[in-house]
């Protein structure tokens, strides 16, 4: 009986020794994995919640460590890949930024208004059938028609205006009816365009081809035929 008890005690001791060895091995693996995660690369995450359509600035970004060798398809590492782009969907704080969350392909959003610049809303209907060709970043000329019959004239009010937003009132201007085009213009052009919208018989937006961006209009004014 005593021999059996001794054998059982020896077997229990071996099991305890093996369990301890396995526990030590698991702890070492965990420590090495944690060390690898801390010394590997980083990916960009949102430092704070970002709504859809937000223009990403450096303060919106933070870095999160990831282990070496981890597949990171679609994730961004360099702040230069994200700054200046707009979110296409809401991004939670701490969520990794991806090409999909920034519109699916690299591209910069409009720069903030500079001193002397103004943002003016124009009804999208002013573009007529060309409305489908207007998108953020495109350029347009605004022309206004006044008078009737032979006395009527049409002239360029603003040339080469940048389109900032299309289709809905921007944040902070929710009282404005949806279906507008937000244009970036100079302060003087903003007054001319506002006056045309208020008093001209008709205001039209003419979409410019990319090759003509930055060039003056072909004609400043034209009389009625």
FITOR-903694 format. One record per residue: residue number from 1; x, y, z of N, C-alpha, C in turn. Coordinates in steps of 0.001 Angstrom, whole numbers, plus 500000, padded with zeros to 6 digits. Layout:
<pts>
   nr     n.X     n.Y     n.Z    ca.X    ca.Y    ca.Z     c.X     c.Y     c.Z
  NUM       X       Y       Z       X       Y       Z       X       Y       Z
...
</pts>
This chain:
<pts>
   nr     n.X     n.Y     n.Z    ca.X    ca.Y    ca.Z     c.X     c.Y     c.Z
    1  500838  498789  500000  500000  500000  500000  500869  501255  500000
    2  501917  501205  500876  502806  502366  500930  503528  502567  499599
    3  503886  501482  498939  504573  501566  497634  503670  502217  496596
    4  502374  501873  496611  501425  502462  495663  501273  503963  495891
    5  501189  504344  497191  501055  505767  497508  502303  506551  497060
    6  503448  505977  497256  504695  506648  496848  504750  506827  495334
    7  504297  505787  494632  504294  505887  493165  503338  506976  492687
    8  502185  507054  493339  501218  508093  492957  501770  509485  493234
    9  502468  509634  494403  503049  510941  494708  504111  511332  493681
   10  504947  510329  493271  505971  510630  492266  505338  511040  490936
   11  504248  510334  490531  503570  510669  489267  502947  512062  489343
   12  502351  512419  490472  501765  513763  490639  502838  514836  490546
   13  504010  514518  491120  505103  515489  491052  505561  515736  489634
   14  505617  514684  488830  505994  514857  487425  504966  515704  486670
   15  503678  515463  486933  502638  516257  486254  502734  517737  486641
   16  502981  517996  487901  503136  519388  488335  504355  520034  487670
   17  505436  519260  487559  506642  519792  486920  506396  520110  485453
   18  505685  519204  484750  505374  519429  483343  504438  520626  483169
   19  503430  520733  484065  502502  521869  483975  503241  523193  484169
   20  504188  523197  485116  504964  524412  485337  505810  524774  484136
   21  506390  523744  483500  507214  523996  482314  506385  524567  481170
   22  505187  523986  480964  504317  524505  479909  503865  525938  480214
   23  503598  526215  481478  503204  527575  481855  504303  528579  481590
   24  505548  528187  481921  506696  529074  481664  506874  529310  480179
   25  506710  528248  479365  506841  528378  477919  505783  529323  477363
   26  504532  529193  477847  503459  530077  477382  503738  531522  477752
   27  504271  531748  478955  504599  533115  479378  505675  533720  478489
   28  506709  532913  478142  507763  533421  477269  507236  533784  475889
   29  506329  532921  475340  505745  533208  474032  504937  534491  474078
   30  504163  534700  475157  503351  535911  475290  504220  537157  475361
   31  505305  537063  476140  506213  538216  476268  506844  538553  474934
   32  507288  537518  474195  507910  537775  472891  506911  538372  471911
   33  505660  537903  471939  504636  538473  471047  504368  539924  471383
   34  504295  540223  472683  504065  541611  473092  505226  542489  472686
   35  506458  541965  472839  507630  542745  472438  507623  542984  470950
   36  507207  541978  470159  507137  542155  468720  506122  543182  468325
   37  504968  543205  469049  503936  544192  468730  504419  545582  469035
   38  505257  545726  470075  505705  547062  470436  506817  547568  469540
   39  507591  546652  468924  508732  547087  468130  508461  547011  466639
   40  507254  546570  466234  506927  546472  464823  506573  547830  464249
   41  505872  547821  463098  505483  549061  462461  504274  549690  463133
   42  503781  550756  462542  502592  551440  463051  501634  551700  461898
   43  500376  551873  462232  499358  552275  461265  498670  553519  461793
   44  498049  554262  460902  497340  555474  461296  495955  555133  461819
   45  495583  555765  462930  494236  555645  463474  493703  557049  463736
   46  492390  557149  463878  491774  558440  464158  491995  558807  465619
   47  492517  560004  465859  492740  560457  467227  491432  560820  467912
   48  490409  561126  467137  489085  561488  467653  488062  561093  466595
   49  486787  560987  466958  485781  560619  465951  485766  561609  464789
   50  485671  561087  463561  485629  561911  462360  484313  561639  461630
   51  483517  562669  461371  482281  562450  460614  482577  562256  459136
   52  481634  561752  458404  481792  561615  456957  481962  562993  456335
   53  482893  563104  455395  483148  564378  454729  484134  565270  455446
   54  484719  564806  456561  485671  565633  457306  486999  565715  456560
   55  487571  566910  456528  488894  567103  455939  489937  566718  456979
   56  490780  565751  456667  491735  565222  457631  492915  566185  457776
   57  493222  566562  459025  494362  567413  459349  495283  566617  460276
   58  496545  567053  460441  497480  566281  461270  496972  565986  462678
   59  496232  566920  463282  495744  566704  464649  494723  565575  464733
   60  494153  565163  463606  493172  564074  463594  493814  562702  463637
   61  495148  562630  463537  495827  561354  463342  496614  560928  464573
   62  496674  559626  464785  497526  559025  465803  498107  557750  465213
   63  499130  557198  465885  499783  555976  465409  499509  554843  466379
   64  499251  553661  465842  499028  552469  466656  500027  551405  466245
   65  500706  550742  467221  501709  549720  466878  501057  548436  466389
   66  501739  547758  465480  501299  546459  464973  502514  545540  464880
   67  502322  544216  464966  503462  543298  464863  504062  543320  463466
   68  505347  543009  463385  506013  542887  462088  505426  541719  461307
   69  505354  541880  459992  504897  540799  459141  503395  540674  459035
   70  502648  541527  459735  501188  541457  459662  500715  542036  458334
   71  499809  541336  457648  499272  541826  456372  498425  543066  456635
   72  498740  544169  455953  498079  545448  456206  497501  546034  454928
   73  496867  545222  454121  496299  545712  452864  495256  546784  453140
   74  495429  547943  452495  494449  549013  452606  494652  549946  453771
   75  495503  549577  454746  495752  550446  455889  496848  551454  455563
   76  496814  552595  456223  497753  553682  455943  498763  553794  457072
   77  500022  554066  456707  501098  554207  457690  501604  555644  457798
   78  501671  556344  456674  502292  557671  456609  501227  558755  456690
   79  501367  559747  457588  500378  560837  457653  500171  561538  456316
   80  501219  561565  455473  501078  562217  454166  500047  561518  453296
   81  499740  560246  453595  498735  559526  452831  497318  559929  453199
   82  497144  560615  454338  495802  560932  454821  495508  562423  454907
   83  496511  563229  455249  496277  564667  455438  495807  565302  454133
   84  494750  566084  454211  494211  566764  453045  493130  565990  452339
   85  492887  564740  452756  491818  563948  452145  490568  564025  453013
   86  489442  563630  452440  488172  563668  453175  487674  562256  453446
   87  487054  562104  454612  486494  560806  454960  485225  560563  454145
   88  485076  559336  453657  483879  558966  452904  482834  558315  453790
   89  483196  558035  455051  482285  557429  456017  482752  557831  457411
   90  481869  557770  458412  482303  558101  459774  483407  557158  460249
   91  484373  557713  460995  485486  556936  461532  485503  557125  463046
   92  485522  556038  463799  485528  556107  465249  486920  556434  465774
   93  486984  556992  466975  488276  557258  467612  489013  555934  467806
   94  490274  555889  467395  491068  554680  467509  490917  553726  466343
   95  489979  553996  465433  489781  553119  464272  490861  553382  463232
   96  491364  552315  462637  492407  552448  461622  491849  553143  460384
   97  492650  554040  459809  492262  554716  458583  492655  553859  457387
   98  491739  553702  456457  491975  552874  455278  491709  553674  454021
   99  492147  553137  452890  491840  553782  451614  490326  553871  451417
  100  489595  552852  451867  488141  552862  451714  487495  553980  452522
  101  487971  554206  453749  487374  555250  454585  487734  556645  454107
  102  488746  556740  453211  489142  558036  452653  488814  558120  451165
  103  487779  557429  450750  487291  557585  449387  487744  556540  448407
  104  488600  555612  448819  488980  554517  447943  490210  554761  447103
  105  490667  555984  446977  491861  556274  446186  492454  557584  446667
  106  493780  557737  446574  494382  558995  447018  493821  560189  446264
  107  493657  561284  446978  493134  562503  446375  492959  563547  447449
  108  493273  564766  447191  493201  565799  448211  491873  566512  448159
  109  491424  566921  449316  490218  567734  449388  490559  569198  449204
  110  489561  570066  449120  489839  571486  448937  490544  572078  450139
  111  491444  573008  449874  492155  573674  450955  491217  574648  451662
  112  491497  574988  452920  490669  575972  453618  490697  577314  452895
  113  489693  578125  453141  489653  579457  452544  490845  580285  453007
  114  491499  580936  452065  492622  581808  452379  492103  583223  452631
  115  492918  584085  453247  492495  585477  453432  492107  586107  452097
  116  490991  586796  452076  490512  587419  450851  489611  586530  450027
  117  489407  585285  450430  488523  584373  449707  487186  584240  450429
  118  486165  583922  449663  484820  583728  450210  484212  582470  449593
  119  483264  581866  450308  482500  580731  449799  481084  581208  449500
  120  480624  580998  448281  479312  581481  447847  478504  580303  447313
  121  477248  580208  447756  476355  579159  447285  475598  579617  446045
  122  475570  578735  445044  474835  578984  443802  473914  577794  443569
  123  472654  578007  443192  471771  576870  442923  472359  575940  441872
  124  472299  574649  442128  472828  573668  441178  472100  573739  439845
  125  470857  574198  439878  470084  574326  438640  470728  575299  437667
  126  471593  576184  438181  472253  577150  437298  473185  576467  436314
  127  473552  575232  436592  474425  574506  435670  473648  573810  434575
  128  472327  573735  434713  471513  573083  433701  471894  571626  433519
  129  471952  571193  432259  472274  569801  431954  473720  569457  432288
  130  474568  570473  432485  475978  570221  432800  476195  569934  434280
  131  475122  569898  435073  475265  569676  436513  475968  568364  436820
  132  475756  567344  435976  476386  566045  436218  477898  566114  436089
  133  478413  567135  435405  479860  567256  435206  480521  568060  436317
  134  479728  568588  437259  480287  569402  438338  480567  568509  439538
  135  481789  568598  440046  482194  567815  441205  483172  568653  442019
  136  483344  568335  443305  484335  569078  444090  485696  569051  443417
  137  486294  570236  443296  487587  570358  442638  487513  570818  441204
  138  486336  570716  440579  486212  571190  439201  486129  572711  439184
  139  486260  573280  437991  486265  574744  437833  485106  575177  436940
  140  484537  576320  437280  483401  576830  436510  483538  578333  436311
  141  482874  578825  435257  482665  580261  435078  481211  580552  435407
  142  480961  581633  436115  479593  582078  436395  479272  583247  435476
  143  478227  583119  434677  477817  584186  433761  476408  584625  434132
  144  476140  585911  433946  474841  586476  434288  474247  587186  433085
  145  472950  587036  432897  472231  587703  431806  471283  588736  432405
  146  471246  589896  431769  470364  590978  432223  469705  591624  431019
  147  468568  592229  431256  467854  592911  430182  467049  591941  429340
  148  466240  592503  428443  465378  591718  427566  465584  592143  426116
  149  465389  591201  425215  465446  591529  423793  466793  592049  423367
  150  466816  592986  422402  468079  593520  421881  468934  594198  422947
  151  468304  594644  424037  469072  595324  425090  469721  594340  426065
  152  469429  593086  425914  469971  592107  426845  471460  591863  426640
  153  472135  591553  427706  473562  591266  427641  473879  590119  428600
  154  474892  589364  428239  475398  588297  429105  476883  588525  429328
  155  477308  588472  430577  478717  588708  430871  479220  587745  431930
  156  480523  587555  431904  481160  586707  432901  481250  587477  434214
  157  480678  586898  435243  480725  587514  436570  481944  587030  437338
  158  482180  585733  437306  483344  585129  437974  483936  584102  437025
  159  485242  584140  436849  485925  583176  435983  486777  582224  436807
  160  486768  580956  436423  487649  579949  437003  487444  579786  438511
  161  486181  579693  438935  485881  579495  440354  485999  578013  440694
  162  486568  577725  441858  486725  576334  442295  485455  575849  442987
  163  485026  574650  442643  483857  574040  443289  484328  573351  444570
  164  483759  573766  445706  484123  573179  446997  483225  572014  447382
  165  481940  572124  447085  480982  571067  447445  479809  571138  446485
  166  479145  570006  446326  478027  569907  445378  476900  569088  446002
  167  475670  569553  445761  474522  568694  446028  473813  568889  447331
  168  474442  569464  448349  473775  569639  449629  474396  570818  450354
  169  473650  571360  451298  474165  572466  452094  475305  571970  452969
  170  476420  572688  453042  477536  572244  453865  477248  572418  455342
  171  478102  571830  456183  477929  571938  457628  477904  573394  458053
  172  476969  573736  458922  476823  575106  459393  475871  575930  458560
  173  475449  575402  457385  474518  576123  456529  473302  575255  456223
  174  472839  574516  457254  471757  573573  457045  470465  574256  456625
  175  470330  575569  456916  469103  576270  456542  469024  576529  455045
  176  470159  576406  454354  470180  576611  452908  469584  575385  452225
  177  468766  575616  451207  468132  574509  450508  469176  573621  449838
  178  468970  572326  449949  469887  571388  449307  469820  571563  447795
  179  470855  571075  447114  470896  571220  445667  471632  572482  445260
  180  472729  572761  445971  473511  573958  445689  474948  573579  445361
  181  475647  574537  444764  477071  574408  444488  477791  575455  445318
  182  478784  575038  446085  479557  575970  446900  480838  576309  446154
  183  481022  577610  445861  482171  578061  445070  483150  578840  445938
  184  484443  578684  445641  485486  579508  446252  485788  580663  445300
  185  485598  581901  445775  485851  583082  444950  486546  584140  445796
  186  487091  585146  445130  487662  586281  445840  486575  587157  446439
  187  486972  588042  447350  485992  588885  448041  485217  589762  447063
  188  485906  590369  446088  485213  591219  445122  484298  590404  444224
  189  484783  589229  443786  483935  588369  442959  482724  587870  443734
  190  482877  587701  445043  481744  587259  445858  480623  588299  445825
  191  480990  589575  445849  479973  590632  445767  479314  590650  444392
  192  480122  590493  443348  479573  590482  441993  478629  589301  441792
  193  479029  588149  442279  478201  586961  442102  476925  587052  442920
  194  477020  587564  444139  475820  587730  444973  474850  588712  444343
  195  475373  589814  443794  474510  590777  443118  473832  590145  441906
  196  474578  589343  441156  473984  588680  439991  472879  587721  440411
  197  473113  586972  441485  472097  586034  441958  470833  586760  442419
  198  471005  587958  442955  469853  588714  443463  469127  589502  442377
  199  469855  590016  441383  469236  590989  440477  469264  590594  439000
  200  470144  589693  438602  470214  589330  437187  469003  588487  436796
  201  468669  588527  435529  467558  587713  435033  467881  586238  435134
  202  469110  585891  434872  469519  584489  434921  471011  584391  435195
  203  471406  583403  436007  472819  583114  436275  473077  581671  435856
  204  474149  581472  435099  474504  580141  434629  475923  579788  435065
  205  476159  578503  435314  477497  577993  435591  477969  577206  434384
  206  479138  577563  433873  479720  576899  432703  480949  576115  433168
  207  480905  574807  432973  481993  573944  433436  483208  574107  432533
  208  484369  574260  433144  485616  574412  432394  486316  573069  432222
  209  486950  572839  431081  487815  571657  430951  489068  571842  431791
  210  489683  570746  432171  490864  570804  433028  491977  571620  432379
  211  492104  571543  431049  493192  572235  430357  493064  573748  430456
  212  491864  574271  430761  491677  575720  430827  491699  576251  432249
  213  491998  575425  433215  492042  575885  434595  493108  576965  434758
  214  492720  578090  435342  493655  579181  435567  493755  580174  434450
  215  493071  579936  433314  493134  580865  432198  491943  581822  432237
  216  492073  583017  431645  490968  583969  431638  489850  583506  430706
  217  488635  584028  430883  487543  583659  429973  487785  584144  428557
  218  487200  583438  427608  487405  583809  426207  486787  585152  425894
  219  485664  585468  426500  485000  586759  426271  484437  587262  427576
  220  484563  588555  427835  484083  589134  429091  482590  589405  429015
  221  482098  589861  427894  480675  590188  427770  480229  589962  426340
  222  478943  589678  426173  478395  589465  424837  476987  590031  424797
  223  476645  590808  423745  475303  591344  423626  474339  590277  423134
  224  473079  590521  423323  472065  589591  422804  472067  589638  421301
  225  471796  588517  420628  471791  588511  419167  470628  589335  418610
</pts>
